[in-house]
Each structure stands twice: as structure tokens, then as C-alpha cells.
Amino acid sequence: MSKIPLKSINGESVGEYEFADSLLVLDRGDQAVHEAIVAYNAHQRAGTASTLSKSNVSGTGAKPWKQKGLGRARAGYKQSPVWRGGAVAHGPHPRKIKKKLSKKVIKLAFQRAFSAKVDQGEVTIIDDLAITTPKTKEFVAVLKNLGMDRGGLFIVEANSDNVLLASQNIPKVEIVTAQLANTYQLLRYKNVVVTKAGMKALESRLA
């Protein structure tokens, strides 16, 4: 059993949480983590970049000048990409940017990333993340009590309106449910705080 610090919302130590070693994956999964991050970043791209081809650029189809005799380079049409105001050669067009991963790879990547956090002592478990009012200063006090002035990732079982509203104006703080947490979020933040209920949900997901 791995021991994870268990604290109250006031930052006081209230014991340790036992995390089953059978859920840890430390000897494999590095490639899965890489593929998961590449896929996540690819899916963030809008794919809306668009350039005009020669069929989309206005201009006549007549030859600008005769082929020979003028001492100029030969030219066939005014929409040529080499001309100012012409088309773009081999430019981007709207497309869907997707990278498919199997469920096994996605699960392995998440297990590997979370196991590394546990192994490096960067995971803290709290009893509950209860905010009575949706005020930023109340959540800032929680961060200060937990020693997370620089922010971090909070994993909960279910979202609370007060918690979401109180944390939305704080930079480098993200609230996510245990079912929706992904590998990118685990690697983006150094410190991860998980509620006890959220940890139970994570264990069910990792099992």
C-alpha cells in the first residue's frame, strides 16, 4: 500500500490514505502517455485555416502577354501563385485534425501519469472541497492552507457551483471530476489535490 497525505481543507494533517499498489503502473506506459498528449493537443486545433486556390482568386483566363518576343518570363494566367494577388500554392484548407487512440492506450496513459504523481509525492487528498460562498477569497484561503499558492489541479467526484465560481478567476487552477480528468491535465499541473470521494471514483476508474 502506498501512503498519500490526507489533510483537511484547513491544511491540517488528519492521517494517511492507503492507495493500492496494484493500481500503480510505473514500469510501462511512457509511449502511451506521449500518444495521449499528442492526441489531446491535436484535438485542440480548430482546423479552420483556409487559403485561396487559383480557382478561388478573381482574374481573367486570358494570357497576360504573348509567349515570345517581349523579353519577359512566360506567363499563362494572372492567378499564378508567383504573382502578387495570386493564389496560394499548397496552402492549408479546413480539415478535421484527429488522432485515434484505443481505450486501452488511453487508460494506460492515465494510469502511468497518475502513478508517477503518487510515486513523486505530488498528490494530496483532502476530506472534502466545501466552499460555502462563491467568493474567490474563500478559495484563495484554501489554496494558502494547502500550500498551493502557485495553483494546481483539483479532482472531485462531482462539480459544485460554489467551487467553480470561486476558482474561475484564479490563474493556474483547474477543477475537474474524476471521470473527466485526463492525462494532459495531470502532466500540466505539478500539484494534484483529490477529495476522498473523488479518490474512490478514481480507484474505480483505474481498477
C-alpha positions as CSV (number, residue, x, y, z in Angstrom):
1,M,0.0,0.0,0.0
2,S,1.2,3.5,-0.9
3,K,0.7,6.2,1.7
4,I,-0.8,9.5,0.4
5,P,-1.1,12.5,2.8
6,L,-4.6,13.2,4.0
7,K,-5.4,16.7,5.0
8,S,-8.4,18.8,6.0
9,I,-9.5,21.8,4.0
10,N,-7.7,23.9,6.6
11,G,-4.4,22.2,5.7
12,E,-4.2,20.2,8.9
13,S,-2.9,16.6,8.6
14,V,-5.5,14.1,9.5
15,G,-3.7,10.9,8.7
16,E,-2.8,9.0,5.5
17,Y,-4.7,7.5,2.7
18,E,-3.8,3.9,1.6
19,F,-3.6,3.5,-2.2
20,A,-3.4,0.0,-3.5
21,D,-0.1,-0.7,-5.2
22,S,-1.9,-2.9,-7.7
23,L,-3.3,0.2,-9.2
24,L,0.1,1.8,-9.8
25,V,1.8,1.4,-13.2
26,L,5.4,2.5,-13.1
27,D,7.2,0.1,-15.4
28,R,5.4,0.8,-18.7
29,G,3.1,3.3,-20.4
30,D,5.6,6.1,-21.3
31,Q,4.7,5.7,-25.0
32,A,1.0,5.7,-24.2
33,V,1.4,9.0,-22.3
34,H,3.2,10.5,-25.3
35,E,0.5,9.4,-27.7
36,A,-2.2,10.7,-25.4
37,I,-0.6,14.2,-25.2
38,V,-0.1,14.4,-28.9
39,A,-3.8,13.4,-29.5
40,Y,-5.0,15.9,-26.9
41,N,-3.1,18.7,-28.5
42,A,-4.2,17.7,-32.0
43,H,-7.8,17.8,-30.9
44,Q,-7.4,21.4,-29.6
45,R,-6.7,22.6,-33.1
46,A,-9.6,24.2,-34.9
47,G,-8.5,23.1,-38.4
48,T,-10.1,26.2,-39.9
49,A,-7.1,27.7,-41.7
50,S,-8.1,28.3,-45.3
51,T,-6.2,29.8,-48.3
52,L,-7.4,30.6,-51.8
53,S,-6.5,28.3,-54.7
54,K,-6.3,29.5,-58.2
55,S,-9.9,28.7,-58.8
56,N,-11.0,31.0,-56.0
57,V,-8.9,34.0,-57.0
58,S,-10.5,36.6,-59.3
59,G,-8.8,37.2,-62.6
60,T,-9.2,36.6,-66.3
61,G,-8.3,33.4,-68.1
62,A,-6.6,35.3,-70.9
63,K,-2.9,35.1,-71.4
64,P,-1.3,38.3,-69.9
65,W,1.1,38.7,-72.9
66,K,2.3,36.6,-75.8
67,Q,4.7,33.7,-75.1
68,K,7.7,35.0,-77.0
69,G,9.3,38.2,-78.3
70,L,8.9,40.6,-75.3
71,G,11.9,39.5,-73.3
72,R,9.7,38.7,-70.2
73,A,9.2,35.4,-68.5
74,R,6.4,33.5,-70.0
75,A,3.1,33.7,-68.1
76,G,-0.1,31.7,-68.5
77,Y,-2.6,33.3,-66.2
78,K,-2.9,36.1,-63.6
79,Q,-4.0,33.8,-60.8
80,S,-0.5,32.3,-60.6
81,P,0.9,31.8,-57.1
82,V,4.1,33.6,-58.0
83,W,2.2,36.9,-58.7
84,R,1.1,39.4,-56.1
85,G,-2.6,38.9,-55.5
86,G,-2.5,35.4,-56.9
87,A,-3.4,32.1,-55.4
88,V,-1.5,30.2,-52.6
89,A,0.3,27.1,-53.7
90,H,-0.3,24.0,-51.4
91,G,-1.9,26.2,-48.7
92,P,-4.0,24.8,-45.8
93,H,-7.7,24.1,-46.1
94,P,-10.3,23.4,-43.5
95,R,-9.9,19.9,-42.1
96,K,-10.6,17.7,-39.1
97,I,-7.5,17.0,-37.1
98,K,-8.0,13.8,-35.2
99,K,-5.7,11.1,-33.7
100,K,-7.4,7.9,-32.7
101,L,-6.4,6.0,-29.6
102,S,-7.8,2.8,-28.3
103,K,-9.4,2.7,-24.9
104,K,-6.6,0.5,-23.5
105,V,-4.0,3.1,-24.5
106,I,-6.0,6.0,-23.0
107,K,-6.4,4.1,-19.8
108,L,-2.8,3.0,-19.6
109,A,-1.6,6.6,-20.2
110,F,-3.8,7.9,-17.4
111,Q,-2.6,5.2,-15.1
112,R,1.0,5.9,-15.8
113,A,0.6,9.6,-15.3
114,F,-1.3,9.3,-12.1
115,S,1.1,6.6,-10.8
116,A,4.0,9.0,-11.4
117,K,2.3,11.7,-9.4
118,V,1.7,9.3,-6.5
119,D,5.3,8.0,-6.7
120,Q,6.7,11.5,-6.7
121,G,4.6,12.6,-3.7
122,E,2.7,15.3,-5.7
123,V,-0.8,14.0,-4.8
124,T,-2.7,15.3,-1.7
125,I,-6.0,14.0,-0.5
126,I,-8.5,16.2,1.4
127,D,-11.7,15.3,3.2
128,D,-13.9,17.5,1.1
129,L,-13.7,20.7,-1.0
130,A,-16.6,22.6,0.5
131,I,-17.0,26.2,-0.3
132,T,-19.9,28.0,1.5
133,T,-19.9,31.0,-0.8
134,P,-18.9,31.5,-4.4
135,K,-16.2,34.0,-3.5
136,T,-12.6,34.0,-4.8
137,K,-11.1,34.9,-1.5
138,E,-12.5,31.8,0.1
139,F,-10.9,29.6,-2.4
140,V,-7.6,31.5,-2.2
141,A,-7.7,30.8,1.5
142,V,-8.0,27.1,0.7
143,L,-5.0,27.3,-1.6
144,K,-3.0,29.0,1.1
145,N,-3.9,26.4,3.7
146,L,-2.8,23.6,1.4
147,G,0.4,25.4,0.4
148,M,-0.7,25.7,-3.2
149,D,-0.3,29.4,-3.8
150,R,1.0,28.6,-7.4
151,G,-2.1,26.7,-8.2
152,G,-2.8,23.1,-9.1
153,L,-5.4,20.5,-10.3
154,F,-8.3,19.7,-8.1
155,I,-10.1,16.4,-8.7
156,V,-13.6,16.0,-7.2
157,E,-16.4,13.4,-7.5
158,A,-19.0,16.0,-8.7
159,N,-18.7,19.7,-9.5
160,S,-20.1,22.3,-7.1
161,D,-21.3,25.7,-8.4
162,N,-19.7,27.5,-5.5
163,V,-16.3,25.8,-6.1
164,L,-16.4,26.5,-9.8
165,L,-17.4,30.2,-9.4
166,A,-14.9,30.8,-6.6
167,S,-12.0,29.3,-8.6
168,Q,-12.7,30.6,-12.1
169,N,-10.8,33.9,-11.7
170,I,-7.7,32.2,-10.2
171,P,-4.9,31.5,-12.7
172,K,-3.3,28.0,-12.9
173,V,-6.2,26.4,-11.0
174,E,-8.5,23.8,-12.6
175,I,-11.4,21.8,-11.2
176,V,-12.3,18.6,-12.9
177,T,-14.4,15.5,-12.0
178,A,-12.7,12.1,-11.5
179,Q,-14.5,10.7,-14.6
180,L,-13.3,13.6,-16.9
181,A,-9.8,14.1,-15.7
182,N,-7.3,13.3,-18.5
183,T,-3.5,12.7,-18.9
184,Y,-2.8,16.2,-20.1
185,Q,-4.2,17.8,-17.0
186,L,-2.2,15.5,-14.8
187,L,1.0,16.5,-16.5
188,R,0.2,20.2,-16.8
189,Y,0.0,20.7,-13.1
190,K,2.7,19.8,-10.6
191,N,0.4,19.5,-7.6
192,V,-2.8,17.4,-7.6
193,V,-5.4,17.6,-4.9
194,V,-8.1,14.9,-4.8
195,T,-11.1,14.7,-2.5
196,K,-11.8,11.4,-0.7
197,A,-14.9,10.9,-2.8
198,G,-13.0,11.8,-5.9
199,M,-10.3,9.3,-5.0
200,K,-12.8,6.5,-4.6
201,A,-14.1,7.3,-8.1
202,L,-10.5,7.4,-9.5
203,E,-9.8,4.0,-8.0
204,S,-12.9,2.5,-9.7
205,R,-11.7,4.1,-12.9
206,L,-8.2,2.7,-12.6
207,A,-9.2,-0.8,-11.5
